[in-house]
């Protein structure tokens, strides 16, 4: 059995981690944490272009572990807090390019559904986030990347229960028979 991969994606401070955790709990399944955040917290210094491959390999490990855990538990769904498409968006935004092997793998491993979180939540500094004035620009970069990848995308906006309800509705559509 293979699991459906739902990716919660978008720019900084859009509620992705909170939403990914809530969705994993709702469907009682595994989820993969955001690799870039994991690497940034482990390094404790500003990330550079040399960290992009580390972030990608970290995502691959976290994603594969989450998929394996979900499959072992007989789940039909796994949730990712970002994925390799996110790595590409940020690598290009911050450093001007992304290693070709990451771009190839991103195409091969495109998720079954992307929940694109809008930047309509208040900004909250946390020591890792650094672009409060570029939120609309980064959101557009995500939308463009998802379009180029031919990804199935659901827009997630609003606050609290409304935001979660949009995500749940999109996932239910993905899991519906014949979908």
Secondary structure, DSSP 8 states (H G I E B T S, - for coil): ---EEEEEE-STTSSHHHHHHHHHHHTT--EE--HHHHHHHHH-S---GGGHHHHHHHHHHHHHHHHHHHHHTT-SEEEEES-HHHHHHHHHHHHS---HHHHHHHHHT--SEEEEE-S-S-----SS---GGGHHHHHHHHHHHHHHHT--EEEE-SSHHHHHHHHHHHHHHHHSTT-
